[in-house]
Amino acid sequence: MPTSSNRSFIAIFSITIVIVLGLVLGFFLYENGYLYFLNSNQNNVNVEAQIIYNPSTGQAYLGYTIQNNNNIAINITSIYINNYKLNNGSIIVQPGSQYQEIISLPLNIQPGTYYIVIFQGFGISNHKPFTIALNVQPTIT
């Protein structure tokens, strides 16, 4: 028969296990929900991005294409690469159109490293915001 101290230990141990399991499960649910939120296209916008790196010059560029498959214009307000904001204006892409650009990166790019490129914007007439996050590995030229 368990003694009083054994019951106390079992109760504390059980509560600790339940709390740890709850925290771990909560963390995974939060992370999956956050990534789903980042990649959910409320507006029908497709983005492709590529980082081009030239090791002989040390220059790096971000080339991207934004395809607007909506029936409304979209406004791209921010482009980030690893939390560094790249643009200082907005890019308007009309319905059914695409926009392409190659911009110089003022960052030290490491080959073999993945970079998170985030595009944020909204539909001009419906004001629905969207965020598209891409994992991009540099291409060496």
C-alpha positions in Angstrom: 0.0 0.0 0.0 1.5 3.4 -1.0 2.4 5.7 1.8 1.4 9.3 2.0 4.8 10.5 0.6 4.6 8.1 -2.3 1.1 9.4 -3.2 2.4 13.0 -3.1 5.3 12.1 -5.3 3.1 10.3 -7.8 0.6 13.2 -7.8 3.3 15.8 -8.4 5.0 13.6 -11.0 1.7 13.1 -12.8 0.8 16.8 -12.8 4.3 17.6 -14.2 3.9 15.1 -17.0 0.5 16.5 -17.9 1.8 20.1 -17.9 4.9 19.2 -20.1 2.7 17.2 -22.6 0.3 20.2 -22.7 3.1 22.6 -23.4 4.7 20.5 -26.1 1.4 19.9 -27.8 0.5 23.6 -27.5 3.9 24.6 -29.1 3.4 22.3 -32.1 -0.2 23.4 -32.6 0.9 27.1 -32.4 3.8 26.6 -34.9 1.6 24.7 -37.4 -1.1 27.3 -37.1 1.3 30.1 -37.6 2.9 28.6 -40.7 -0.6 27.9 -42.1 -1.5 31.5 -41.5 1.6 32.7 -43.2 1.0 30.6 -46.3 -2.7 30.9 -46.6 -3.5 32.9 -49.7 -6.7 34.7 -49.0 -6.1 36.3 -52.3 -5.1 34.2 -55.3 -1.5 35.3 -55.7 1.5 33.1 -56.7 5.0 34.1 -56.0 8.3 32.5 -57.1 11.6 33.8 -55.8 15.3 32.9 -56.5 18.4 34.2 -54.9 21.3 34.4 -57.3 24.8 34.5 -55.8 28.1 35.2 -57.6 31.0 34.0 -55.4 33.7 35.7 -57.5 32.1 39.2 -57.0 30.3 38.5 -53.8 27.1 40.0 -55.3 23.7 38.6 -54.6 20.4 39.3 -56.2 16.8 38.4 -55.5 14.7 37.6 -58.6 11.0 37.2 -58.1 7.8 36.9 -60.1 4.4 37.8 -58.7 1.4 36.4 -60.6 -2.0 38.0 -59.7 -4.7 35.4 -60.5 -7.4 37.6 -58.9 -10.1 39.7 -60.5 -8.9 42.7 -58.4 -5.5 44.5 -58.3 -3.1 43.7 -55.5 -0.6 45.9 -53.7 2.6 44.3 -52.5 3.6 46.5 -49.6 6.7 44.7 -48.1 9.3 42.2 -49.2 11.6 40.8 -46.5 14.5 38.4 -46.5 15.3 37.0 -43.1 13.6 40.0 -41.4 15.5 42.6 -43.6 13.1 44.8 -45.5 14.1 45.1 -49.1 11.5 47.5 -50.7 10.5 51.1 -49.7 7.4 51.4 -51.8 4.5 49.4 -53.1 4.1 47.3 -56.1 0.7 47.3 -57.8 -0.1 44.2 -59.9 -3.2 44.3 -62.0 -5.7 41.4 -62.3 -4.4 38.6 -64.5 -0.9 40.2 -64.7 2.5 39.4 -63.5 5.3 41.5 -62.2 9.0 40.5 -62.3 12.0 42.2 -60.8 15.6 41.5 -59.9 17.0 43.5 -57.1 20.5 43.7 -55.6 20.7 42.3 -52.0 22.7 44.4 -49.5 23.2 41.3 -47.4 26.0 38.8 -47.0 24.6 35.7 -48.6 26.0 32.3 -47.6 25.7 29.5 -50.2 23.9 26.4 -48.9 21.9 28.4 -46.4 18.1 28.7 -46.8 16.6 32.2 -46.5 13.0 33.1 -45.7 11.6 35.5 -48.2 8.3 37.1 -47.2 5.9 39.0 -49.5 3.1 41.0 -47.8 0.3 42.9 -49.4 -3.4 43.2 -49.8 -6.2 43.2 -52.3 -6.8 46.9 -53.3 -10.6 46.7 -53.4 -11.3 44.1 -50.7 -8.4 45.1 -48.4 -7.8 41.4 -47.6 -4.2 41.1 -46.4 -2.0 38.2 -47.4 1.5 37.0 -46.6 3.5 34.6 -48.7 6.6 33.0 -47.1 9.1 31.1 -49.2 12.2 29.1 -48.2 14.9 30.0 -50.8 18.4 28.6 -51.2 20.9 30.7 -53.2 21.8 29.6 -56.7 25.5 30.0 -57.5 26.3 31.5 -60.9 
